[in-house]
């Protein structure tokens, strides 16, 4: 499955309501699910829990769902969003990421 196929399948659960409210719901869902991802990593790194890879995968899927919904609501397709991000990163870090490149970037 590619990003655009995922986006099409994911939008079947999107509420048919006021766009501002649905956008807020999806933005808050995105931050909430991102927080759950962060909590899994926090517990692994700082609390010495085992990394629950299955739970991490589920939460990353939830992040993708909310990201996809926001993209759909605002008439972006995920493949274009992903490509634009890769283009930005290539421009910003043409030789790949390094701490030095991060401190001295011009874009």
C-alpha positions as CSV (number, residue, x, y, z in Angstrom):
1,X,0.0,0.0,0.0
2,X,1.3,3.5,-0.8
3,X,0.5,6.7,1.1
4,X,-2.3,7.8,-1.1
5,X,-4.0,4.4,-0.9
6,X,-3.7,4.6,2.9
7,X,-5.1,8.1,2.9
8,X,-8.1,7.0,0.9
9,X,-8.9,4.1,3.2
10,X,-8.2,6.1,6.3
11,X,-10.7,8.8,5.5
12,X,-13.7,6.4,5.7
13,X,-13.8,7.1,9.5
14,X,-13.7,10.9,9.1
15,X,-16.7,12.7,10.6
16,X,-18.8,14.7,8.2
17,X,-19.0,17.9,10.3
18,X,-17.7,21.4,10.4
19,X,-14.2,21.4,8.9
20,X,-12.8,23.6,11.7
21,X,-14.0,21.2,14.4
22,X,-12.9,18.1,12.5
23,X,-9.5,19.8,11.9
24,X,-9.2,20.5,15.6
25,X,-10.2,17.0,16.4
26,X,-7.5,15.6,14.1
27,X,-4.8,18.0,15.2
28,X,-5.6,17.2,18.9
29,X,-5.7,13.5,18.0
30,X,-2.3,13.8,16.3
31,X,-0.7,15.4,19.4
32,X,-2.3,12.9,21.7
33,X,-1.1,9.9,19.8
34,X,2.3,11.5,19.3
35,X,2.4,11.9,23.1
36,X,1.6,8.2,23.5
37,X,4.6,7.4,21.2
38,X,6.8,9.7,23.3
39,X,5.6,8.0,26.5
40,X,6.6,4.5,25.1
41,X,10.0,5.8,24.3
42,X,10.3,7.7,27.6
43,X,9.5,4.5,29.6
44,X,12.0,2.5,27.5
45,X,14.9,5.1,27.8
46,X,14.4,6.5,31.3
47,X,12.3,3.9,33.2
48,X,14.2,0.9,31.9
49,X,11.0,-0.8,30.5
50,X,11.4,-3.2,27.7
51,X,10.5,-1.6,24.4
52,X,7.0,-2.8,23.4
53,X,7.4,-2.8,19.7
54,X,3.8,-3.9,19.0
55,X,2.4,-1.1,21.1
56,X,4.8,1.4,19.4
57,X,3.6,0.2,16.0
58,X,0.0,0.6,16.9
59,X,0.6,4.2,18.2
60,X,2.6,5.1,15.1
61,X,-0.4,3.9,13.1
62,X,-2.7,6.2,15.1
63,X,-0.3,9.1,14.4
64,X,-0.4,8.3,10.7
65,X,-4.2,8.1,10.8
66,X,-4.6,11.6,12.3
67,X,-1.9,13.0,10.0
68,X,-3.7,11.5,7.0
69,X,-7.0,13.1,8.1
70,X,-5.4,16.5,8.4
71,X,-3.9,16.2,5.0
72,X,-7.3,15.1,3.6
73,X,-9.2,17.9,5.2
74,X,-6.8,20.5,3.8
75,X,-6.6,19.0,0.3
76,X,-3.0,17.6,0.4
77,X,-2.2,14.1,-0.5
78,X,0.3,12.2,1.7
79,X,2.6,11.3,-1.1
80,X,3.1,15.0,-2.0
81,X,3.6,15.9,1.7
82,X,6.2,13.1,2.0
83,X,8.0,14.2,-1.2
84,X,8.0,17.8,-0.1
85,X,9.5,16.8,3.2
86,X,12.2,14.7,1.6
87,X,13.0,17.6,-0.8
88,X,13.4,19.9,2.1
89,X,15.7,17.5,4.0
90,X,17.8,16.9,0.9
91,X,18.2,20.7,0.5
92,X,18.9,21.2,4.2
93,X,21.3,18.2,4.6
94,X,22.7,17.4,1.1
95,X,25.4,15.2,2.6
96,X,23.0,13.7,5.3
97,X,22.4,14.8,8.8
98,X,25.3,15.8,11.1
99,X,25.4,17.9,14.2
100,X,27.7,20.3,12.5
101,X,25.4,20.6,9.5
102,X,22.5,21.2,11.8
103,X,24.2,24.1,13.6
104,X,25.4,25.7,10.4
105,X,22.5,25.2,8.1
106,X,21.4,28.0,5.8
107,X,17.9,26.6,4.9
